[in-house]
């Protein structure tokens, strides 16, 4: 993964987690809001591609990293050709 792509993924994951945290706050779900804000903070701080993949899995609530990567990396395959 190129640095630009990694930075983009990092920002996207943090923004998604913040958005979900705001939705949880509107519902009054403090536990979910707290967990999502922690995920957003982790996404902003990490530079490890494996950690970003794991955060994506957690946000998507997938049971395996394979499911997450199969679901979301297919859009990049066309760009590599």
C-alpha positions in Angstrom: 0.0 0.0 0.0 1.5 3.4 -1.0 1.9 6.1 1.6 -0.8 8.2 -0.1 -3.2 5.3 -0.1 -2.4 4.5 3.6 -2.9 8.2 4.6 -6.2 8.2 2.8 -7.4 5.0 4.4 -6.3 6.3 7.8 -8.4 9.5 7.4 -11.3 7.6 6.0 -11.4 5.2 8.9 -11.1 8.0 11.5 -13.9 9.9 9.8 -16.2 6.9 9.6 -15.6 6.1 13.3 -16.4 9.7 14.3 -19.5 9.7 12.2 -20.7 6.4 13.8 -19.8 7.8 17.2 -22.0 10.9 16.6 -24.9 8.6 15.5 -24.4 6.6 18.7 -24.5 9.8 20.8 -27.7 10.9 19.2 -29.2 7.5 20.1 -27.9 7.9 23.6 -25.7 4.8 23.3 -22.8 6.0 25.5 -20.9 2.7 25.3 -20.9 2.5 21.5 -20.0 6.2 21.3 -17.0 5.7 23.6 -15.8 2.6 21.7 -16.1 4.4 18.3 -14.3 7.5 19.5 -11.5 5.2 20.7 -11.4 3.5 17.3 -11.3 6.9 15.6 -8.3 8.0 17.8 -6.5 4.7 17.1 -7.1 5.3 13.3 -5.6 8.8 13.5 -2.5 7.6 15.5 -1.5 4.4 13.8 0.8 4.1 10.9 0.7 0.3 10.8 -1.2 -1.0 7.7 -2.1 -4.2 9.6 -3.6 -2.2 12.4 -5.6 -0.1 10.0 -7.0 -3.3 8.4 -8.0 -4.5 11.9 -9.7 -1.2 12.6 -11.6 -1.5 9.4 -12.7 -5.0 10.4 -13.9 -3.7 13.8 -15.8 -0.8 12.2 -17.5 -3.1 9.7 -18.2 -5.6 12.5 -17.0 -8.4 10.3 -16.0 -11.8 11.9 -12.8 -12.0 10.0 -10.2 -9.8 8.3 -10.5 -11.9 5.2 -14.2 -10.9 4.9 -13.3 -7.2 5.3 -10.5 -7.3 2.8 -12.5 -9.3 0.3 -15.3 -6.8 0.6 -13.4 -3.5 0.4 -10.2 -4.1 -1.5 -11.8 -5.2 -4.8 -12.2 -1.5 -5.7 -8.4 -1.1 -5.7 -7.7 -4.0 -8.1 -8.7 -2.0 -11.2 -6.5 0.9 -10.2 -3.4 -1.4 -10.1 -3.7 -2.6 -13.6 
